[in-house]
Amino acid sequence: MGEKLTSLAQLRMAAEKSKELSAQVAAAAAEALEELEANAVTMDQVDAAISGAVGQIEAALAVV
């Protein structure tokens, strides 16, 4: 895109290409956000995992 845009037709083509590329970026961003949301861990899940680990440690210490 280093050439100088000189005609209205060239400007229209450049604008159309820009719209197409913007749509591709938006679609990729939406897909990435969906993937992040699908893999998100809640604080309740973290708390449950920690509580479970603490319970196992306490049980193991009680045996010793």
C-alpha positions as CSV (number, residue, x, y, z in Angstrom):
1,M,0.0,0.0,0.0
2,G,3.0,2.2,-0.5
3,E,1.7,3.7,-3.7
4,K,0.0,7.1,-3.8
5,L,-3.8,6.9,-4.1
6,T,-4.8,9.2,-6.8
7,S,-8.2,8.3,-8.1
8,L,-11.6,8.0,-6.4
9,A,-11.8,4.4,-7.6
10,Q,-8.5,3.6,-5.8
11,L,-9.8,5.3,-2.6
12,R,-13.0,3.3,-2.7
13,M,-11.0,0.0,-3.2
14,A,-8.8,0.9,-0.3
15,A,-11.7,1.7,1.9
16,E,-13.4,-1.6,1.0
17,K,-10.2,-3.5,1.7
18,S,-9.9,-1.7,5.0
19,K,-13.5,-2.7,5.9
20,E,-12.8,-6.3,5.0
21,L,-9.6,-6.4,7.1
22,S,-11.4,-4.8,10.0
23,A,-14.1,-7.4,9.9
24,Q,-11.5,-10.2,9.9
25,V,-9.8,-8.6,13.0
26,A,-13.2,-8.3,14.8
27,A,-14.1,-11.9,14.0
28,A,-10.7,-13.1,15.3
29,A,-11.0,-11.1,18.4
30,A,-14.5,-12.4,19.1
31,E,-13.3,-16.0,18.6
32,A,-10.4,-15.4,21.0
33,L,-12.7,-13.9,23.6
34,E,-15.1,-16.9,23.4
35,E,-12.1,-19.3,23.8
36,L,-10.9,-17.3,26.9
37,E,-14.4,-17.4,28.4
38,A,-14.7,-21.1,27.8
39,N,-11.4,-21.7,29.6
40,A,-11.9,-19.2,32.4
41,V,-11.5,-20.4,36.0
42,T,-13.8,-18.8,38.7
43,M,-12.6,-17.9,42.2
44,D,-15.1,-20.5,43.5
45,Q,-13.2,-23.2,41.5
46,V,-9.9,-22.0,42.9
47,D,-11.2,-21.9,46.4
48,A,-12.6,-25.5,46.0
49,A,-9.3,-26.8,44.7
50,I,-7.4,-25.2,47.6
51,S,-9.8,-26.4,50.1
52,G,-9.6,-29.9,48.7
53,A,-5.8,-29.8,48.8
54,V,-5.8,-28.5,52.4
55,G,-8.2,-31.3,53.4
56,Q,-5.9,-34.0,51.8
57,I,-2.9,-32.5,53.6
58,E,-4.7,-32.4,56.9
59,A,-5.9,-36.0,56.5
60,A,-2.3,-37.1,55.6
61,L,-0.9,-35.3,58.7
62,A,-3.5,-36.9,60.9
63,V,-2.3,-40.4,59.9
64,V,1.3,-39.5,60.8
